[in-house]
Amino acid sequence: MTHTKISMAQALNQALRDAMHADDSVVMFGEDVGALGGVFRITDGLTAEFGENRCFDTPLAEAGIVGMAVGMAMNGMRPVVEMQFDAFGYPAFEQVVSHVAKMRNRTRGRVQLPMVIRIPYGGGIGGVEHHSDSSESYFAHTPGLTVVTPATVADAYGLLRKAIEFPDPVVFMEPKKLYWAKEEVDLTEEQPGIGTAVVRREGADATLIAYGPALPVALEAAEVAAAEGRQLTVVDLRSVVPFDDETVCAAVRRTGRAVVVAEATGFASVSSEIVARVTEKCFHSLAAPVRRVTAFDIPFPPPKLEKYQLPSVDRILDAVDDLQWEDS
């Protein structure tokens, strides 16, 4: 077992490299992913190593990128495409919703689309609108799509390998602000599969449910809460669709209180769905209504204001304080 300290960006790069070595049908393409290696360098060196037929640039035409991937997947390839920034994926939305998500059902299972749409998403890098959106709710709302998002370096590698091997389309949401986060990891260690949530921290008093870029903030809040005398469980969803009701609900039933933490705006969102599911399935175990800490329901603000938009430790602890404690 060899542990190496690498960043999430390096883990994603290695996952692509290993997948391309393991399977000649895996191809990678998108805007500036070739010689440049992508704006976040996730595809760095792949064109040089595998050639321009396996990793190549496309025109600035996201609908065309996804449409071409659909055709390639229908004909035996395993395309992995990159939407350069979250909101750049919106021009491809018609392809994703009308064709990527529906092909299996449309053909009664005769045609599968083993393809991955990689989307760098979320704030925290000082980007402006179109560069800081959290678009997971649009995809999670569309039947036929699998939606996953890593929050750790090990998961970035493991989930991307599993997404590429998956028989159906996967929307792979990459938290931009975590690209440079580093961990000591052993990439040969098996990671939990798609559809499985993981408890990252155990605590008896309340449960924080988070995913993607919100997980480190939730863990930091749990650390501060512990110093103040409250022990919080932290659940990392990892897989938005399919949703791991078993792990999430088991954690909530143990503590009786829950707060959902997400960077996306709250209205009609993934966080709304989590609150609904937890309330429906854990109602008789709850000591207080489930709370949410999300972005505000406004377009993403300018860089100097994003710290107010994104979930913070203070906002999470305020939500925990509001969970109807008997001693308050």
DOMINU-29724 format. One record per residue (C-alpha): x, y, z; residue in three letters. Coordinates in steps of 0.5 Angstrom, whole numbers, padded with zeros to 4 digits, always signed. Layout:
residues N
XYZAla...
//
This chain:
residues 328
+0000+0000+0000Met+0003+0007-0002Thr+0000+0013+0000His+0002+0019-0004Thr+0000+0027-0002Lys-0004+0029-0009Ile-0009+0034-0010Ser-0016+0033-0013Met-0014+0036-0019Ala-0008+0031-0020Gln-0013+0025-0017Ala-0018+0027-0023Leu-0012+0027-0028Asn-0010+0020-0026Gln-0017+0017-0026Ala-0017+0019-0033Leu-0010+0017-0035Arg-0011+0010-0032Asp-0018+0009-0035Ala-0015+0011-0042Met-0010+0006-0041His-0015+0000-0038Ala-0020+0001-0044Asp-0018+0004-0051Asp-0026+0006-0052Ser-0025+0011-0047Val-0024+0018-0050Val-0023+0025-0047Met-0025+0032-0051Phe-0028+0039-0050Gly-0026+0046-0050Glu-0018+0047-0049Asp-0017+0040-0046Val-0012+0038-0051Gly-0005+0041-0051Ala-0007+0046-0046Leu-0009+0041-0041Gly-0016+0044-0039Gly-0017+0051-0036Val-0016+0047-0029Phe-0011+0042-0032Arg-0015+0036-0031Ile-0013+0033-0037Thr-0006+0035-0037Asp-0001+0031-0041Gly-0007+0026-0044Leu-0006+0029-0051Thr+0002+0028-0051Ala+0001+0021-0048Glu-0005+0018-0052Phe-0005+0022-0058Gly-0010+0027-0061Glu-0015+0021-0063Asn-0016+0020-0055Arg-0016+0027-0052Cys-0017+0033-0056Phe-0020+0040-0057Asp-0027+0042-0059Thr-0030+0048-0062Pro-0034+0053-0057Leu-0040+0049-0058Ala-0043+0045-0052Glu-0049+0042-0055Ala-0044+0040-0061Gly-0040+0037-0055Ile-0045+0033-0052Val-0049+0031-0058Gly-0042+0028-0061Met-0041+0024-0055Ala-0048+0021-0055Val-0047+0019-0062Gly-0040+0016-0060Met-0043+0012-0054Ala-0048+0009-0059Met-0043+0006-0063Asn-0039+0003-0057Gly-0034+0009-0055Met-0034+0011-0048Arg-0033+0019-0048Pro-0032+0023-0043Val-0033+0031-0044Val-0031+0037-0040Glu-0036+0043-0040Met-0031+0048-0038Gln-0035+0052-0033Phe-0041+0050-0030Asp-0046+0055-0033Ala-0042+0053-0040Phe-0046+0047-0040Gly-0053+0050-0040Tyr-0052+0051-0048Pro-0052+0043-0048Ala-0058+0042-0043Phe-0063+0040-0049Glu-0058+0035-0051Gln-0057+0032-0044Val-0065+0032-0042Val-0068+0030-0049Ser-0063+0025-0051His-0057+0023-0046Val-0062+0022-0041Ala-0068+0018-0045Lys-0064+0014-0050Met-0064+0008-0045Arg-0072+0008-0044Asn-0073+0011-0051Arg-0070+0004-0054Thr-0073+0000-0049Arg-0066-0002-0046Gly-0063-0004-0053Arg-0058+0003-0053Val-0054+0005-0047Gln-0050+0011-0047Leu-0044+0010-0043Pro-0041+0017-0042Met-0039+0022-0037Val-0040+0029-0037Ile-0035+0033-0033Arg-0037+0039-0030Ile-0033+0044-0025Pro-0038+0047-0021Tyr-0039+0052-0015Gly-0036+0058-0012Gly-0030+0060-0008Gly-0025+0061-0013Ile-0027+0069-0014Gly-0031+0067-0021Gly-0037+0071-0023Val-0043+0069-0026Glu-0043+0063-0031His-0037+0061-0027His-0039+0059-0020Ser-0046+0056-0021Asp-0048+0050-0017Ser-0052+0047-0023Ser-0053+0040-0020Glu-0061+0041-0018Ser-0062+0041-0026Tyr-0059+0035-0027Phe-0062+0031-0021Ala-0069+0033-0023His-0068+0029-0030Thr-0070+0022-0029Pro-0065+0018-0033Gly-0058+0021-0031Leu-0054+0019-0025Thr-0051+0025-0021Val-0045+0024-0017Val-0040+0029-0014Thr-0033+0028-0010Pro-0031+0032-0004Ala-0025+0028-0002Thr-0018+0027-0006Val-0019+0019-0006Ala-0027+0020-0008Asp-0025+0024-0014Ala-0020+0018-0017Tyr-0025+0013-0014Gly-0032+0016-0017Leu-0029+0018-0023Leu-0026+0011-0025Arg-0033+0008-0023Lys-0037+0013-0027Ala-0033+0012-0033Ile-0034+0004-0032Glu-0042+0006-0031Phe-0046+0003-0037Pro-0051+0009-0037Asp-0049+0017-0037Pro-0046+0020-0031Val-0046+0027-0029Val-0040+0028-0025Phe-0040+0035-0021Met-0033+0037-0019Glu-0032+0042-0014Pro-0027+0048-0017Lys-0025+0050-0010Lys-0023+0043-0008Leu-0018+0042-0014Tyr-0012+0044-0010Trp-0014+0041-0004Ala-0009+0036-0002Lys-0009+0029+0002Glu-0005+0023+0003Glu-0008+0018-0001Val-0007+0011-0004Asp-0011+0010-0010Leu-0011+0003-0010Thr-0016+0003-0004Glu-0023+0001-0007Glu-0028+0007-0005Gln-0035+0006-0004Pro-0039+0005-0011Gly-0044+0010-0014Ile-0050+0011-0010Gly-0047+0010-0003Thr-0046+0016+0002Ala-0041+0016+0007Val-0041+0018+0015Val-0034+0022+0015Arg-0035+0024+0023Arg-0039+0021+0028Glu-0043+0025+0033Gly-0049+0024+0038Ala-0053+0030+0038Asp-0054+0032+0031Ala-0053+0030+0023Thr-0050+0035+0018Leu-0052+0032+0011Ile-0047+0035+0006Ala-0044+0034-0001Tyr-0039+0037-0006Gly-0036+0043-0004Pro-0040+0044+0002Ala-0037+0038+0006Leu-0031+0041+0008Pro-0035+0047+0011Val-0039+0042+0015Ala-0033+0038+0018Leu-0030+0045+0020Glu-0037+0047+0023Ala-0037+0040+0027Ala-0030+0041+0030Glu-0032+0048+0032Val-0039+0045+0035Ala-0035+0039+0039Ala-0030+0045+0042Ala-0037+0048+0045Glu-0040+0041+0047Gly-0044+0039+0042Arg-0042+0032+0038Gln-0044+0033+0030Leu-0045+0027+0025Thr-0043+0029+0018Val-0045+0025+0012Val-0042+0026+0005Asp-0047+0024+0000Leu-0042+0023-0006Arg-0048+0021-0010Ser-0054+0025-0011Val-0057+0021-0016Val-0058+0015-0014Pro-0059+0017-0007Phe-0057+0013-0001Asp-0063+0014+0004Asp-0061+0008+0008Glu-0054+0011+0011Thr-0057+0018+0011Val-0064+0016+0015Cys-0060+0012+0020Ala-0055+0017+0022Ala-0061+0022+0023Val-0065+0017+0027Arg-0059+0016+0031Arg-0059+0024+0033Thr-0066+0026+0032Gly-0064+0033+0029Arg-0061+0034+0022Ala-0058+0040+0018Val-0057+0040+0010Val-0051+0044+0008Val-0051+0046+0000Ala-0048+0051-0004Glu-0053+0051-0009Ala-0059+0056-0008Thr-0065+0053-0003Gly-0071+0054-0007Phe-0073+0047-0011Ala-0066+0044-0010Ser-0063+0038-0008Val-0063+0041-0001Ser-0070+0041-0001Ser-0071+0034-0004Glu-0066+0032+0002Ile-0071+0035+0007Val-0077+0032+0004Ala-0074+0025+0004Arg-0071+0026+0011Val-0078+0029+0014Thr-0082+0023+0011Glu-0078+0017+0013Lys-0075+0020+0020Cys-0081+0024+0022Phe-0082+0020+0029His-0075+0020+0030Ser-0074+0028+0029Leu-0074+0032+0035Ala-0074+0039+0031Ala-0076+0041+0024Pro-0070+0039+0019Val-0066+0046+0017Arg-0062+0048+0011Arg-0056+0052+0010Val-0056+0054+0003Thr-0054+0060-0002Ala-0059+0065-0002Phe-0064+0065-0008Asp-0060+0070-0012Ile-0056+0070-0018Pro-0049+0069-0016Phe-0046+0075-0013Pro-0039+0079-0015Pro-0033+0076-0012Pro-0032+0080-0006Lys-0039+0078-0004Leu-0039+0071-0005Glu-0037+0069+0002Lys-0044+0072+0004Tyr-0047+0067-0001Gln-0044+0061+0001Leu-0045+0057+0007Pro-0041+0058+0013Ser-0039+0055+0019Val-0043+0061+0023Asp-0049+0060+0019Arg-0049+0052+0020Ile-0048+0053+0028Leu-0053+0058+0028Asp-0058+0053+0024Ala-0056+0047+0029Val-0057+0052+0035Asp-0064+0053+0032Asp-0066+0045+0033Leu-0070+0046+0039Gln-0065+0044+0044Trp-0068+0042+0051Glu-0063+0046+0055Asp-0064+0052+0050Ser
//
